[in-house]
Amino acid sequence: MELRSLSASSFPPCYCVKRRLVLLTLVYLLSCDVKVLPSVSVKDEYPLEGKEERLLATCTAAGSRPPAEVSWITGSLGDKVRATRSSTQNGNDTTTTISSLLGVPTKEINRQKVRCVVKSEAPEISQDFTIQIYFPPVEAKIVERDQDTFECLTEANPDANVTWSRSDGPLPQSAEADGGKLKLQSISSDLNGLYQCEASNQYGKKHSQLYVHVPSGSCTVCWVIFGLALIASCVVAAVVYYFKFLRNEESPQRVPTSEPEEAPGEADTNI
């Protein structure tokens, strides 16, 4: 005899009725051994970064018959984490087993992958889990991405929300903030001022500042004109030097002779 669609409430004794004769009814008391699969879940315990051991995650196998075995596969984490286990007997003759994963919540184990494994009368059940260590922004740092774009960088979990502002009011129209980036769209003195980026999540915030100063009247055309003038000056200087050098080379020079000059007042004395 096969019983189908049984639930945990079917665990009390099952009765089988068999009619052998018209006036005789036999009732058999059967022992029903019903197996129930556990409901498996893994829960993040949201540990904050610290130096003392904390609960990192829990793996629960709820309502199983017979009781399930729950364990963790921690891979390269080794002795950086450890597991404990507890069981609770339910009223319907099922068992809930919980395995807790503990460790010191440091950035070293943040985002490391582990696996919860549940073994029972049914096929093995496993669920992967990524350890999350939560902490506020560590530092806000502004870096220059190119000539007119700056980015505010930070490390945080969960990821920080970055906002830009200027000390004397809202951002000018020529400055555009896109997440962590600040783009200066046109270089003019309107951009002058002290800019601040703020990186924040629910655990804290950090700030960093950037001072922008554009001299009044500075423009790209002015630099181009200056460059052309500088090149022209170099060309003129080269031409003047060239002709001056050739002129010195072609001018006549006096060459001294080796014949002695006749002394004044001397005459031939030959007879």
JOHU-V328811 format. One record per residue. N is the residue number from 1. PSI is psi in whole degrees, -180 to 180 (NA if undefined). OMEGA is omega as a letter, one per 40 degrees, with the letter a starting at -180 (* if undefined). D_LAST is the distance of its C-alpha to the last C-alpha in Angstrom with 2 decimals. Layout:
# JOHU-V328811
n=N psi=PSI omega=OMEGA d_last=D_LAST
n=N psi=PSI omega=OMEGA d_last=D_LAST
This chain:
# JOHU-V328811
n=1 psi=133 omega=a d_last=173.65
n=2 psi=128 omega=i d_last=170.35
n=3 psi=132 omega=a d_last=169.97
n=4 psi=160 omega=i d_last=167.38
n=5 psi=44 omega=i d_last=165.91
n=6 psi=151 omega=i d_last=166.84
n=7 psi=-180 omega=a d_last=165.39
n=8 psi=-26 omega=a d_last=165.32
n=9 psi=-7 omega=a d_last=168.75
n=10 psi=3 omega=a d_last=170.24
n=11 psi=-28 omega=i d_last=169.88
n=12 psi=164 omega=a d_last=173.51
n=13 psi=141 omega=i d_last=175.82
n=14 psi=145 omega=a d_last=176.18
n=15 psi=138 omega=i d_last=179.58
n=16 psi=124 omega=a d_last=180.45
n=17 psi=129 omega=a d_last=183.82
n=18 psi=124 omega=i d_last=185.37
n=19 psi=113 omega=a d_last=188.73
n=20 psi=-39 omega=i d_last=190.40
n=21 psi=167 omega=a d_last=193.94
n=22 psi=-36 omega=a d_last=195.45
n=23 psi=5 omega=a d_last=197.03
n=24 psi=125 omega=i d_last=194.41
n=25 psi=126 omega=i d_last=191.01
n=26 psi=134 omega=i d_last=188.64
n=27 psi=124 omega=a d_last=185.90
n=28 psi=133 omega=i d_last=182.98
n=29 psi=116 omega=a d_last=180.77
n=30 psi=152 omega=i d_last=177.21
n=31 psi=112 omega=a d_last=174.22
n=32 psi=116 omega=i d_last=171.33
n=33 psi=91 omega=a d_last=167.87
n=34 psi=129 omega=i d_last=165.66
n=35 psi=136 omega=a d_last=161.88
n=36 psi=130 omega=i d_last=159.86
n=37 psi=143 omega=i d_last=156.12
n=38 psi=154 omega=i d_last=154.12
n=39 psi=119 omega=a d_last=152.27
n=40 psi=135 omega=i d_last=148.68
n=41 psi=150 omega=i d_last=146.26
n=42 psi=131 omega=a d_last=143.08
n=43 psi=133 omega=i d_last=142.46
n=44 psi=131 omega=a d_last=139.28
n=45 psi=7 omega=i d_last=139.93
n=46 psi=59 omega=i d_last=136.81
n=47 psi=136 omega=i d_last=135.33
n=48 psi=146 omega=i d_last=132.78
n=49 psi=136 omega=i d_last=129.70
n=50 psi=-173 omega=a d_last=130.37
n=51 psi=-3 omega=i d_last=130.36
n=52 psi=154 omega=a d_last=134.07
n=53 psi=137 omega=a d_last=136.07
n=54 psi=162 omega=i d_last=137.58
n=55 psi=123 omega=a d_last=139.76
n=56 psi=-45 omega=a d_last=137.48
n=57 psi=159 omega=i d_last=139.95
n=58 psi=142 omega=i d_last=143.53
n=59 psi=125 omega=a d_last=144.93
n=60 psi=130 omega=i d_last=148.63
n=61 psi=101 omega=a d_last=151.06
n=62 psi=139 omega=i d_last=154.13
n=63 psi=49 omega=i d_last=157.71
n=64 psi=152 omega=i d_last=157.50
n=65 psi=116 omega=e d_last=160.29
n=66 psi=176 omega=a d_last=159.73
n=67 psi=142 omega=a d_last=157.08
n=68 psi=156 omega=i d_last=153.48
n=69 psi=127 omega=a d_last=150.64
n=70 psi=131 omega=a d_last=147.58
n=71 psi=171 omega=a d_last=144.14
n=72 psi=141 omega=i d_last=140.43
n=73 psi=114 omega=a d_last=137.48
n=74 psi=-3 omega=i d_last=134.48
n=75 psi=-127 omega=a d_last=131.73
n=76 psi=-7 omega=a d_last=128.54
n=77 psi=-29 omega=i d_last=129.99
n=78 psi=-128 omega=a d_last=131.68
n=79 psi=10 omega=i d_last=132.99
n=80 psi=-19 omega=i d_last=131.51
n=81 psi=161 omega=i d_last=134.89
n=82 psi=162 omega=a d_last=138.50
n=83 psi=145 omega=i d_last=141.80
n=84 psi=160 omega=a d_last=145.34
n=85 psi=143 omega=i d_last=148.54
n=86 psi=154 omega=a d_last=151.90
n=87 psi=150 omega=i d_last=155.00
n=88 psi=129 omega=i d_last=157.84
n=89 psi=125 omega=i d_last=161.23
n=90 psi=163 omega=a d_last=162.40
n=91 psi=-24 omega=a d_last=166.03
n=92 psi=23 omega=i d_last=166.21
n=93 psi=24 omega=i d_last=165.38
n=94 psi=169 omega=a d_last=161.68
n=95 psi=139 omega=i d_last=158.73
n=96 psi=123 omega=a d_last=155.53
n=97 psi=133 omega=a d_last=152.62
n=98 psi=130 omega=i d_last=149.48
n=99 psi=125 omega=a d_last=146.25
n=100 psi=136 omega=i d_last=143.81
n=101 psi=124 omega=a d_last=140.07
n=102 psi=155 omega=i d_last=138.50
n=103 psi=170 omega=i d_last=134.99
n=104 psi=120 omega=a d_last=132.44
n=105 psi=91 omega=i d_last=131.19
n=106 psi=165 omega=i d_last=127.38
n=107 psi=-21 omega=a d_last=124.74
n=108 psi=-34 omega=a d_last=124.31
n=109 psi=0 omega=i d_last=127.64
n=110 psi=134 omega=i d_last=127.44
n=111 psi=19 omega=i d_last=127.91
n=112 psi=145 omega=a d_last=128.74
n=113 psi=136 omega=i d_last=131.31
n=114 psi=175 omega=a d_last=134.63
n=115 psi=133 omega=i d_last=137.83
n=116 psi=131 omega=a d_last=141.49
n=117 psi=128 omega=a d_last=143.74
n=118 psi=123 omega=i d_last=147.53
n=119 psi=133 omega=i d_last=149.76
n=120 psi=-162 omega=i d_last=153.44
n=121 psi=-22 omega=i d_last=156.00
n=122 psi=172 omega=i d_last=154.08
n=123 psi=152 omega=a d_last=150.63
n=124 psi=139 omega=i d_last=147.82
n=125 psi=135 omega=i d_last=146.48
n=126 psi=147 omega=i d_last=142.95
n=127 psi=130 omega=i d_last=141.01
n=128 psi=150 omega=a d_last=137.28
n=129 psi=140 omega=i d_last=136.15
n=130 psi=120 omega=a d_last=132.78
n=131 psi=132 omega=i d_last=132.66
n=132 psi=123 omega=i d_last=131.60
n=133 psi=123 omega=a d_last=130.36
n=134 psi=138 omega=a d_last=130.28
n=135 psi=154 omega=i d_last=127.78
n=136 psi=170 omega=i d_last=126.22
n=137 psi=131 omega=a d_last=122.62
n=138 psi=-44 omega=a d_last=120.32
n=139 psi=145 omega=i d_last=117.27
n=140 psi=124 omega=a d_last=116.06
n=141 psi=130 omega=i d_last=112.39
n=142 psi=126 omega=i d_last=110.44
n=143 psi=150 omega=i d_last=107.74
n=144 psi=120 omega=a d_last=105.43
n=145 psi=-41 omega=i d_last=106.11
n=146 psi=-165 omega=a d_last=103.48
n=147 psi=-31 omega=a d_last=101.64
n=148 psi=20 omega=a d_last=104.84
n=149 psi=131 omega=i d_last=107.68
n=150 psi=151 omega=a d_last=108.99
n=151 psi=138 omega=i d_last=111.82
n=152 psi=116 omega=a d_last=114.17
n=153 psi=145 omega=i d_last=114.91
n=154 psi=167 omega=i d_last=117.65
n=155 psi=127 omega=a d_last=119.92
n=156 psi=159 omega=i d_last=123.69
n=157 psi=116 omega=e d_last=127.02
n=158 psi=168 omega=a d_last=128.49
n=159 psi=142 omega=a d_last=125.35
n=160 psi=150 omega=i d_last=124.32
n=161 psi=126 omega=a d_last=124.57
n=162 psi=130 omega=i d_last=121.25
n=163 psi=148 omega=i d_last=121.09
n=164 psi=146 omega=i d_last=118.15
n=165 psi=166 omega=i d_last=118.27
n=166 psi=143 omega=a d_last=116.01
n=167 psi=-31 omega=a d_last=116.53
n=168 psi=13 omega=i d_last=116.84
n=169 psi=-162 omega=a d_last=119.25
n=170 psi=164 omega=i d_last=119.63
n=171 psi=142 omega=i d_last=116.76
n=172 psi=162 omega=a d_last=114.77
n=173 psi=-27 omega=a d_last=115.19
n=174 psi=3 omega=i d_last=111.70
n=175 psi=126 omega=a d_last=112.66
n=176 psi=127 omega=i d_last=115.06
n=177 psi=127 omega=i d_last=116.87
n=178 psi=93 omega=a d_last=118.05
n=179 psi=-123 omega=a d_last=119.76
n=180 psi=-1 omega=a d_last=117.17
n=181 psi=145 omega=i d_last=114.23
n=182 psi=119 omega=a d_last=112.78
n=183 psi=125 omega=i d_last=110.71
n=184 psi=105 omega=a d_last=108.59
n=185 psi=-31 omega=i d_last=108.72
n=186 psi=128 omega=a d_last=106.33
n=187 psi=108 omega=i d_last=103.67
n=188 psi=169 omega=a d_last=104.19
n=189 psi=-13 omega=i d_last=104.78
n=190 psi=-21 omega=a d_last=108.54
n=191 psi=-12 omega=a d_last=108.41
n=192 psi=134 omega=i d_last=107.32
n=193 psi=178 omega=a d_last=109.78
n=194 psi=118 omega=a d_last=111.21
n=195 psi=149 omega=a d_last=112.95
n=196 psi=134 omega=i d_last=115.44
n=197 psi=139 omega=i d_last=116.90
n=198 psi=124 omega=i d_last=120.26
n=199 psi=125 omega=a d_last=121.47
n=200 psi=150 omega=i d_last=125.17
n=201 psi=-171 omega=a d_last=128.24
n=202 psi=-7 omega=a d_last=131.71
n=203 psi=-11 omega=i d_last=130.47
n=204 psi=-175 omega=a d_last=127.62
n=205 psi=157 omega=i d_last=124.44
n=206 psi=154 omega=a d_last=120.71
n=207 psi=156 omega=i d_last=118.12
n=208 psi=152 omega=a d_last=114.39
n=209 psi=152 omega=i d_last=112.23
n=210 psi=126 omega=i d_last=109.26
n=211 psi=127 omega=a d_last=107.27
n=212 psi=128 omega=i d_last=105.75
n=213 psi=120 omega=i d_last=103.20
n=214 psi=118 omega=i d_last=101.52
n=215 psi=142 omega=a d_last=99.10
n=216 psi=133 omega=i d_last=100.27
n=217 psi=-1 omega=i d_last=98.68
n=218 psi=138 omega=a d_last=97.20
n=219 psi=164 omega=a d_last=97.35
n=220 psi=-39 omega=a d_last=95.87
n=221 psi=-39 omega=i d_last=94.19
n=222 psi=-41 omega=i d_last=92.27
n=223 psi=-36 omega=i d_last=90.89
n=224 psi=-45 omega=i d_last=89.91
n=225 psi=-42 omega=i d_last=88.04
n=226 psi=-42 omega=a d_last=86.30
n=227 psi=-42 omega=i d_last=85.25
n=228 psi=-41 omega=i d_last=83.87
n=229 psi=-40 omega=i d_last=81.92
n=230 psi=-42 omega=i d_last=80.43
n=231 psi=-44 omega=a d_last=79.35
n=232 psi=-40 omega=i d_last=77.79
n=233 psi=-40 omega=i d_last=75.79
n=234 psi=-40 omega=i d_last=74.42
n=235 psi=-45 omega=a d_last=73.38
n=236 psi=-44 omega=i d_last=71.56
n=237 psi=-39 omega=i d_last=69.71
n=238 psi=-40 omega=i d_last=68.64
n=239 psi=-45 omega=i d_last=67.33
n=240 psi=-43 omega=a d_last=65.32
n=241 psi=-40 omega=a d_last=63.77
n=242 psi=-49 omega=a d_last=62.94
n=243 psi=-35 omega=i d_last=61.06
n=244 psi=-38 omega=i d_last=59.24
n=245 psi=-43 omega=i d_last=58.03
n=246 psi=-37 omega=a d_last=56.77
n=247 psi=-41 omega=i d_last=54.91
n=248 psi=-33 omega=a d_last=52.98
n=249 psi=-36 omega=a d_last=52.10
n=250 psi=-10 omega=a d_last=50.79
n=251 psi=138 omega=a d_last=48.61
n=252 psi=147 omega=i d_last=44.69
n=253 psi=142 omega=i d_last=42.76
n=254 psi=129 omega=a d_last=39.04
n=255 psi=121 omega=a d_last=37.19
n=256 psi=146 omega=i d_last=34.22
n=257 psi=162 omega=a d_last=30.93
n=258 psi=-6 omega=a d_last=29.18
n=259 psi=132 omega=i d_last=25.49
n=260 psi=144 omega=i d_last=24.13
n=261 psi=148 omega=a d_last=23.42
n=262 psi=131 omega=a d_last=20.06
n=263 psi=139 omega=a d_last=20.46
n=264 psi=142 omega=i d_last=20.60
n=265 psi=-3 omega=a d_last=18.07
n=266 psi=148 omega=a d_last=15.13
n=267 psi=162 omega=i d_last=11.75
n=268 psi=136 omega=i d_last=8.63
n=269 psi=11 omega=i d_last=6.36
n=270 psi=135 omega=i d_last=3.82
n=271 psi=NA omega=* d_last=0.00
